[in-house]
Amino acid sequence: MLISEGLCYAGITLVLVLSIGNLIAYGIFKLFQQQVSFAVFTYPLIPAAVIALVILAVCLITSERMCCALNKETIVNRLREAA
């Protein structure tokens, strides 16, 4: 359950970054293009893919490490801490 929650957070982050982040980047480019008319917008596909993989890896690894850390304790101790 923790791992799927981490993947959900990664998915939400990627959707927001790839939608709103791209709109912001393109808006900044349009402002820059007003000053320099010969500027050309190229989408940084490889850096975006690398960042997406890093976000997925961080969310997955963090969730997995927390799951392992929680499973080291006995269920009795975990129930005591929850109460």
DAHU-V434395 format. One record per backbone hydrogen bond with DSSP energy under -1.0 kcal/mol. NH is the residue of the N-H (numbers start at 1). CO is the residue of the C=O. Records with the same first field share a line. If there is no record, write none. Layout:
NH: CO ; CO
This chain:
5: 1
6: 2
7: 3
8: 4
9: 5
10: 6
11: 7
12: 8
13: 9
14: 10
15: 11
16: 12
17: 13
18: 14
19: 15
20: 16
21: 16
23: 19
24: 20
25: 21
26: 22
27: 23
28: 24
29: 25
30: 26
31: 27
32: 28
33: 29
34: 30
36: 32
39: 36
45: 43
48: 44
49: 45
50: 46
51: 47
52: 48
53: 49
54: 50
55: 51
56: 52
57: 53
58: 54
59: 55
60: 56
61: 57
62: 58
63: 59
64: 60
65: 61
66: 62
67: 63
68: 64
69: 65
70: 66
71: 67
78: 74
79: 75
80: 76
81: 77
82: 78
83: 79
